[in-house]
Each structure stands twice: as C-alpha cells, then as structure tokens.
Amino acid sequence: MAPLSNDPIDLTAWPALDEVDVVSVLPSYARARALIWGVSAVLLALLLIGPLVGVAICGESTPPRILWIALGSTWGLIMGGWGLEEWRGWPLRGYLVRERDIVYRSGWWSRSVTAVPFSRIQHSEIQQGPIGRWLGHCTLKLYTAGASGANLEVPGLSMATARNIRRMLESHTDG
C-alpha cells in the first residue's frame, strides 16, 4: 500500500479572481437597475415623507421640523448609498466562462466573486421578466447539488449569450 500524500500547493502564481478580466454585462441591465432604483426612491420617499405631508395638510398642526430632517436624511442616506453602489459597482460587474468553471463578479462596497465548477452544476435556467424582455436582457441561473436555490445567477446577458453558455454547459456535463 502506497503512503498517503497530501502535499501543499503553491497558490502565489495563480491569478486572483479579482484580477481576472471579466466580460461586462449588457448596458440594458444597467438601465433596468437604474429604473428599479428610481421607482424605489419614489416609493421610499412616499413611505417616509407621505405621512408627514398628510399630517401637515389635514392635521391641526405641522409635524416638528426635526422629524422632516430625520426622515429626509434617512431617505438620502439609503438612496445615496444604494445609488453610489450601483454607479461605482457597475464597471466591476461581469462574468467569465473558463475551461472548468464560470465566474461572476459584482459590487463595489460589498464585493462578491462567485465561481462554480462545471462538474457541480446540476441544471440551469434562463429567466427573463417583463423589464428584461422590454430592455433585452435575461438572467442565467445555475443550480448545484445539495443547494436549495440557485448557486450562481448571472444577470444582464443577452438571450443568445445565455443560451450559448447553457448549451456549452450541457455539452460539457454530457461528455
């Protein structure tokens, strides 16, 4: 019986996933995210400031100025932070299909780099909602063994690109 070997691997020569050039997602996905941000900004403003306006119009007294400032500041911090993340994070968002895995990178403040090996992928799904149909993009979802949901979602792909990646994955796992 041969002795068990478990030698260390030198990882210093390997490129970090953060340093790898990724393929950018479609600009139409940025428009969809901007649309969602804008609608959310309006709805949050109505939720936070709407009751104050209602009290000011229908009530016998106006709400305290500090309440206006606090709620307006809360709205500004939430929407400003989200907007900054979208604006600064957009150039970092992208995907990469390599020989043995697929990688998706996103985020500026909270960076996320996810790699899923082809050998772990059980099935895939292409999802396209009404905004995606309107703007021409979809999301490729990849599911791996033992997971309750999608382990990797690659949004902002054209339908043709998502289908090509899916076909490549199917041929890779079948062969």
C-alpha positions in Angstrom: 0.0 0.0 0.0 1.4 3.4 -1.0 1.8 6.1 1.7 -0.9 8.8 1.7 0.4 12.0 0.1 -1.1 15.4 0.7 1.5 17.9 -0.4 0.8 21.7 -0.2 0.0 23.6 -3.4 1.8 26.9 -4.1 -1.1 29.4 -4.9 1.1 32.5 -5.3 1.4 32.0 -9.1 -2.3 31.7 -9.7 -4.2 34.8 -10.7 -6.7 36.0 -8.2 -10.3 36.0 -9.4 -10.5 39.8 -8.7 -7.6 40.4 -11.1 -9.1 38.4 -14.0 -10.7 40.4 -16.8 -14.4 39.7 -16.9 -16.9 40.2 -19.7 -19.2 43.1 -19.0 -23.0 42.5 -18.8 -25.3 44.4 -21.2 -25.8 48.1 -20.7 -29.6 47.5 -20.8 -29.2 45.7 -17.5 -27.8 49.0 -16.0 -30.9 50.8 -17.3 -33.1 48.2 -15.6 -31.3 48.6 -12.3 -31.5 52.4 -12.6 -35.2 52.1 -13.3 -35.6 49.9 -10.2 -33.6 52.4 -8.1 -35.7 55.3 -9.3 -39.0 53.6 -8.6 -37.7 52.5 -5.2 -36.6 56.1 -4.4 -40.0 57.5 -5.1 -41.8 54.7 -3.2 -39.5 55.1 -0.2 -39.9 58.9 -0.2 -43.7 58.4 -0.2 -43.5 55.9 2.6 -41.3 58.1 4.8 -42.5 61.6 4.0 -46.1 60.9 2.8 -47.5 60.6 6.3 -45.8 63.9 7.3 -47.3 65.7 4.3 -50.7 64.2 5.1 -50.5 65.4 8.7 -49.3 68.9 7.5 -52.2 69.2 5.1 -55.0 67.6 7.1 -53.8 68.0 10.7 -54.2 70.9 13.0 -50.5 71.3 13.5 -47.4 70.7 11.4 -45.0 67.9 12.2 -41.8 69.0 14.0 -39.0 70.2 11.8 -36.6 67.6 13.3 -38.9 64.8 12.0 -38.7 66.2 8.5 -34.9 66.4 8.7 -34.6 62.9 10.2 -36.8 61.2 7.6 -35.3 63.2 4.7 -31.8 62.3 5.9 -32.7 58.7 6.3 -34.1 58.7 2.7 -31.0 60.5 1.4 -28.6 58.0 3.1 -30.4 54.9 1.9 -30.9 56.1 -1.7 -27.5 57.8 -1.9 -25.7 54.7 -0.6 -27.6 52.4 -3.0 -27.0 54.8 -5.9 -23.3 55.0 -5.1 -23.0 51.2 -5.0 -24.8 51.0 -8.4 -22.7 53.7 -10.0 -19.3 52.7 -8.7 -20.1 48.9 -8.8 -21.3 48.9 -12.4 -17.8 48.7 -14.1 -16.9 45.8 -11.8 -19.9 43.7 -12.7 -19.2 40.9 -15.2 -18.8 37.2 -15.9 -16.2 34.9 -17.2 -16.6 31.4 -18.7 -13.3 29.4 -18.3 -12.3 25.8 -19.1 -13.7 24.3 -15.9 -15.9 26.9 -14.3 -18.0 30.1 -14.6 -17.3 33.2 -12.5 -19.5 36.2 -11.7 -18.2 39.3 -10.0 -20.2 42.2 -8.7 -20.2 45.0 -6.1 -18.1 48.0 -5.1 -18.8 48.4 -1.4 -19.6 44.8 -0.8 -17.6 42.8 -3.4 -18.7 39.4 -4.4 -16.8 36.9 -6.7 -18.5 33.6 -7.2 -17.0 30.7 -9.2 -19.0 27.5 -9.8 -17.2 24.5 -11.3 -19.0 22.8 -14.3 -18.7 19.4 -12.5 -21.0 20.7 -9.7 -23.8 22.1 -11.9 -26.9 20.0 -11.8 -29.1 22.2 -14.1 -29.6 25.7 -15.4 -32.4 28.1 -16.0 -32.8 31.2 -18.1 -35.1 33.8 -16.6 -36.5 36.9 -18.2 -39.0 39.1 -16.5 -41.1 41.9 -18.1 -38.4 44.6 -17.7 -35.8 42.1 -19.1 -38.0 41.4 -22.1 -38.6 45.1 -22.7 -34.8 46.0 -22.4 -33.5 42.8 -24.0 -31.6 41.0 -21.2 -32.0 37.9 -19.1 -30.5 36.0 -16.2 -28.8 32.6 -16.3 -29.3 30.7 -13.1 -27.0 27.7 -12.2 -28.0 25.2 -9.6 -25.6 22.8 -7.9 -26.0 19.6 -6.0 -27.4 19.9 -2.5 -28.4 23.6 -2.7 -32.0 24.8 -2.1 -31.7 27.7 -4.7 -29.5 29.0 -7.5 -25.9 29.0 -6.5 -25.0 31.4 -9.2 -27.1 34.0 -11.0 -25.5 35.8 -14.0 -27.8 38.7 -14.8 -27.6 41.1 -17.8 -26.9 38.6 -20.5 -28.5 38.7 -24.0 -30.8 35.7 -24.6 -28.3 34.4 -27.3 -25.4 34.5 -24.9 -27.3 32.8 -22.1 -28.4 30.1 -24.5 -24.8 29.6 -25.8 -23.5 29.3 -22.2 -26.2 26.9 -21.3 -25.6 24.8 -24.4 -21.9 24.7 -23.6 -22.6 23.6 -20.0 -24.9 20.9 -21.2 -22.4 19.6 -23.7 -19.6 19.8 -21.1 -21.6 17.8 -18.5 -22.9 15.2 -21.0 -19.5 14.4 -22.4 
